[in-house]
């Protein structure tokens, strides 16, 4: 008889974990609160526009390709992929914009325009980033950490200085560049990993290898094509997905899993299983789904945790194209530390924020009707802010005016479709703790062994995976987390652990 495994959440981690467990012979059921798969990567469609609601960057393509090969499949069987010739366009306050392309020699010239000798320094910087990336892939990412000595392995001990694990990213970048524009380009990605550059290990400079050298990609059909590909794979493996099913409580009996209580389309439902993998919000599980004595971490732990930012997002369908922008666009204010302070130091809605603007319709014709534009505006904000209708509408108007002024484009007169998604939406839709968009920040003391455990310390048969656990935030990281947790669960249900 097949072992029964429940996976909570049909986001990337949940879908990938379910597929891996099914491949090993388990009967897997995914319980998903929403009425469609994808989690934060769901799709919203209206009047011919198709909006990816969350992640919009596709990096580390080898992670996805190798995942599908675990099943004897090629990624191309599930979705196509396009490499972008223009990686992103960067707008600076009071300075001319620059464009980062797939031509690294051209990018070196961009940096040389910032300061003399910067092109050569960038070459060295990216070479170091490539080394860190390869080290991470070989020695750090695809493994579970249960105690500090697994993290402090021989390579970290012997090459710790070169890996820059114990130095901040901001200080590390300043060793190479003095111009603030160069530093902003090399540090901005930390926002998408949920940390400020001055508080993140310089080890994460590995991201610069990805977005400056390795390449920026985009799935044909948008990011949701990746969700659809995973659902197709799960269907082929016999995974069952129950939508509209919100888990209410995880019961234990004598230290083992007992009953999983849920509401399915409003009706009470009970499930039993040999193992459960929680791929939803970890803090929500500890604080709301488990009795206090069964939680892995206390409320005090979660109160003190450094959370990644929330996001103020506006989905905009315009009845005109915007030729002044690229697919991916970034705006940096001169004093971006004030924006970071508003997120991590003195939480408040930022006044002169940095922002990200995506126009997926530049690459994917299905994102918008012909002659129209699909815009995704994202402003990183502190989690836990007041998010009333009045607050969000005021900030929405303020943000659009800010974008128009800083980028020199006209948006508001051409809006055909609009939707706001912010703090309370993350909390309501995903049970995101304090409305965080990304989970826990990637600080030194919230990296690897210091991230929440994949195993319950109190209940046998309960496991965790996703953006809170190692290796952390980002789609590739959740795919890797699934490959770390799945063998642990498989060994448990087979009686080998």
N, C-alpha and C positions, 0 to 999 in steps of 0.2 A: 504494500500500500504506500502510495506517495506521501511524503511529508508535506504538511500544510504550512505555508508561510504567508503571512499578511505583510504587505508593504503599505505604509501610510503616506500618501502623497504621490501624485502622478506628475511631478516635475521631472527635471532631467535625472536627478539622483534616484528617484523612485522608479522611473521607467527603466533606467540602465540596470539598477540592482535587480529588479524583477526579472528582466531578461536573463541575466547571468545565473540567477537562482533556478529559473526554469530550465536553462541549459543543463544544469547539474541534476535534473530529475525531480525538483520540487514542484508541487502544485501551488501556484502563486496567484494570489488575489490582491489587487491594488484597491485601496479605499481612498477615493478622491472627493474632497469637499465640494469642489466646483463641478459644473456641468460639462466641462471639457478638459482635456489634458494640457500639460505644459507648465502648470504652476505660474511662476512669474513670467514665463515665456508664452502665455496664452495669446490668442489672436482676437483682435476686435475689428469687425467689418461694418462699414456703413456707407451707403450711397456710392458704391464702387471703389471706396478706399479700403485698404487692408493694412492694419497697424500691428506690428509686433509690439506687444505691450511691455516687454521688459528688455532682456539682453539684445544688443544690436551689433556687438563685435564678435567676429569669428576668427580666433587666433589658435595657434597650436594644432593645425590640421592633422598632424600625425597621431595625436591622441584619439581623435575620432576614427581615423582610418584603421588604427590598430585595434580599437574596440570592436568594430564590425568584423574584423578578421578573426577575432576570438570565436566567432560563430561560423567560420568558413565562408564569410560573405565579404563583398566589397562595398564600401560606402556608396559608390556610384549606383548601386542597385536600389538605394533608398532615397538619395537626393543628389543633385548636381552641385557643383561648387565653382565659383568664379573668383579668380584672383584680381583684386582691384589694382589698377595702375596708379590711381591717386589714393594714397592711404588716408589722408585727411588734410583739411585746410585749417590753419591756425590764425585766429584774429587776436590782436593785442590791443590793449587800451592805449590810444595815442600813437600807435606804430602801424606800419604797413603789414598786411597779412602775408603769410608764407604758405607754401604748399609742400607737403611731404609726399613723395611719390615712391614707386617701387624701384626707382633708379637711385641706388645708394650714393653714387658719385654726385648726383644732383643734390642729394640731401646734405652731403658734406659741404657743397658750395653754399647752401642755405645757411649752415652754421658758420661758415667762414665769413658770411656777410654780417653775422652778429659780432664776431670778434676775430682778430687776426690769429691764425694758427688753430682755430676751432675745428676745422675740417680734419686735420691730422689727429687732434685730440678725440674727436668723435669716433674715428676709426679704432683707436685704442679702447675707448669706452665700450663700444659695441663688441669688440673682441673679448673683453672681460665679461660682458653680459652673456655672450655665447657660451663661454666657459662655465659660468654659473648655471645657465639653463641646462647644459648637458650634464652637469653635476647633479642638479636637482632631479632630472629625469632618470639618471642612472642610480642615484644613491638615496634620495630623500622622499620623493613623492609617492611612489608605489609601495608603501609599507605602513604598517600600524606602529604607533608609538605608545607603549604602556608604561615606560619609566624613562627617566632622564638619560640613562646610559645608552639607550637605543638611539637617542638623538645625538649625544656626544660621541659619535663613532670615530673610527680612525681617520677618516678623510676630513671631518670637521676639525678634529684636534690637530692634524698635521697641516691643513691648508686653510685654517680658520681665517687668517689674515687676508688671504686672497679672495675668500668667499664673502668677506665683509659682513659676517652675521651680526657682529656686536657693534657696528657703527651705523648711524642713521643714514638713510638715503640722501637727505638734504646735505649733510656734511660731506658725504662721498661725492656727490655731483659737484659741489663747490671746489673740490680738488682739481676738477677738470675745466670748469667754466665759471666766468665771472658775470657774463651777461645774463640778465634775469630771463630773457626770452628762451635762451638755450636751456637754462635750468627748468623752466616751466614745462617745456616739451618733454624733458626727460623724467620729470617727477609727476606729471598730471595723472598718470595711470594708477597711482596709489589710491586716488579717490575711488576708482572702480574696484579696488581691493579693500576699500573701507577704512583707510588710514590716512593720516597726514604725513607728508614726506619726512618731517622732522622727528616723527615717532615710529617710523617703519624701518626695519633692518635693510641695510644697503644691499643685502642679498637679492632683494626684489628688483634691483636694477636689471635683472635678467629679462624683464618685460621689454626693455628697450631693444634687445635683440629681435624680439618678435615683431614689434610694430615699426621698426626702422629697417630691418634687414630680412627677416624670414618671410614677412608678408602679411597683409590684411586681406581676408577673404570674405565672401558672402554667399550663402546658399541660394541656389536658384529657387525662387518662390519665397524667399525671406527666411528669417530665423525659425519661423514656425514649421518650415519644411523639415528641420531637424527633429522637432517634436513628432511630426507625422511619420518620419522614418523610424523613430523608436517605437511608436505605437504599432506600426506595421510589423516590426521585428517581434514585439511582444505577442501580437496576434498569431504569428507563425509558430511561436513557442507554446501557445496554449495559455498564456497569461489572461486572467479575467480582470477587467477594470470596472469597478462599480462607482459610477459618478453620482454626485449629489449625496454622498455618504460622509457625514462628518463624525469623526470619532469623538466620543464624549468622555470616556474613561478607560484606562487600562488597569484591570484588576490583577492582583496576585494572590496566590495561596501557598503558604509555606515556602516563600522565596521563589516560586515559579510562576510563569504566566498562567492566568486563569481565563478570564473572560474579557473580551474587548467590546465595550458597549458603544453603540453609534446611533445616529439618526440618519435614516435613509429616506430622503425626500419627506422629512418630517416624521417618519414612523420609526419607533424604537426597533433596534436590531441588535442581536448579540452574535459574536463570532468567537470561535476557538481556533487555536493554531499551535503548531509546534514551536514556531518562532515568529516574532514581529520585528520588522525593521522600520523605525521611525525616520522618515525622510522629510517630514514637515519641520516646522519651527521647533528647535530643541528646547528653547526656553519655555515655549507653550506646553510642551510635553511635561517638563519638570514642574511647572507652576500650576497647570490646569488639568492635565490628563492623569497624573499620578498623585497618589496620596503623599503628603509631605515626607513620611518616613521611607517612601519608595523612590523619591527623586534622586537623580545622580548628583545634583547640585542644589544648594539651598537658595532661598530667595535672596539672601544677602550676597551670595556669589553673583547672581544675575544682576542685582542692583549695582554691584561694583564693576561688572564687566564693561570693557570699552566696546561700545556698539559701533558698527559701521553706520554711515549716514542713511537717512531716509532720502527720498527724492520727491521733488515737485515736478510732475510730468504733465505736459500738455500735448495731446494728440491733435494735430491740425491738418485738415484737408483743405488745400487752397485751390481756387478755380483758375490758377495761373501757375506757370513754372517760375522758378527763382534761379536765374542763371549765375548769380553772384556766389553761390555756395556749391560745395561738393557733397558727396554722400555723407561723409563724416566731417563735422566741423566743431572746433573748440574755440572758446573765447576765454582769455585770461585777463583779469584786471591787474593793474600795476601792483596793488597791495593785496595779493591773493591770500596773505596770511590773515587778513581781517576776515575773509570768508572761512578759512579753516578754524579761526577762533570761534566764529558763530556756530560751527558744527561741534567742535570738541571741547571748547573752553567755557564760553558763555552762550549757551544755546539760545538762538533767536533766528528769526527769518533774516537772511542776509540782505544788506542794502544794495551793494554793488557787486553782485555775484559773478563768479565764473560760471559758464554753462556749456553744455554740449547740445548740439543741434544736428539731428540726423535727417537726411532726405533719402530714404530708401528707394524712392521712385527714380533716383538718378541711375540706379543699377537694375532694379526690378520693375518691369513694366506692369506687373500685376499689383503693385502697391498703390497705384492711382490711375484714374482714367487718363487717356491721352490728353496732353496739354495741361495737366494739373499736377500738383505736387503734394507729396505725403511728408509732413514734417513731424518730428518727434523732439520736443524740447525738454531738456532735463536740467534741473538746478539741484545740486546736492544740498541737503539741509540736515539739521540736527534731528535725531529721532525724538519723539515725545513732545513735540510742539503742539500748541493749540491749533486745530485744523477745522474751524467752523466754516459754514458756507460763506459767511461774510469775509473771513480771513482769506480763504482760498481764492475767492473771486477778486478781491483787492490785489492779492499777490499775482494772480493771473494777468490782470491788466497791467500791473507794474512790470511784470516780466516781459510781456510782449513789447511794451514801449522800450524797455532796456535792450532787447534783441534788435529791434528796428534801428535804434540809435547807434548801437555799437557795431553792427554789421552793415549799416547803410542800406538796408532793404526795407521794403514795405510788405507787411503781412496782414494787418488787421482788416483792411478794406476787402481782402480777397478770401476771408475764411468762409468756407462752405460747411465744414464739419469740425466740431471741436468737442473735446472731452478732457476733463482734469482728473488726474490720478495722483493721490498724495498720501500723507501720513495715515489717515484713517482708513483709506482704501487698502493699504498694505496690511493693516491690522485686521480689517473686516474680511478681506478676501483670503488671506494666508495665515491668519493668527500671528502675524509678525510682531514680535515683542517690541513695544513702544513704536511700532510702525517702521522699524528698520527695513531697508530694502535689501540688505546684503548679509545680515547676521552679525557676526563678531568681527571687529577690526583686526587687521594683520599687524599687530604690534609684536615686539620680540617675545613678550610674555604671553602672547596668544598665538604662538606659532608651534607647529609640530606637536611635541609631547604636551605642550601647554594649552592645546585646544581641547574642547570637551571630548570625552572618551567615546569610542564607538561601541563599547559594551556597557550595559547596565551593571552598576556595582551592587545592586540590590535584588534584581529580578533575573533569574536565569531564563534565557530565551528572548530577552529584549535587547535590541541593538539599534544603533543610530548611524545615519550617514547623511551627507549634504553639506551645505555651506558653513555650518558651525563646526563640523569635525575637520580633522586633517584630511586633505591638504588645504581646504579652505574655500575662499570665494572665487566664483567664476565657473563658467560652463565646463571647461576642460577639467577643473579641479573636482567638480561633482562627478564627472565620468570616472576619474581616477579613484575617488572615494568609493564608488560602487564596486570597483575592482579590488579594493582593499577589504571591504566589509563582506562581500559575497562569499569568499572562501571561509571566512570566520563563521558565518551563519551555516554554510554547508557542512562544515566540520561538526558544528554543534548538533544539527538535526540528525546527522549520521552517527552521533555518539562518539565522535573522535575528539571532543573538546569538553 
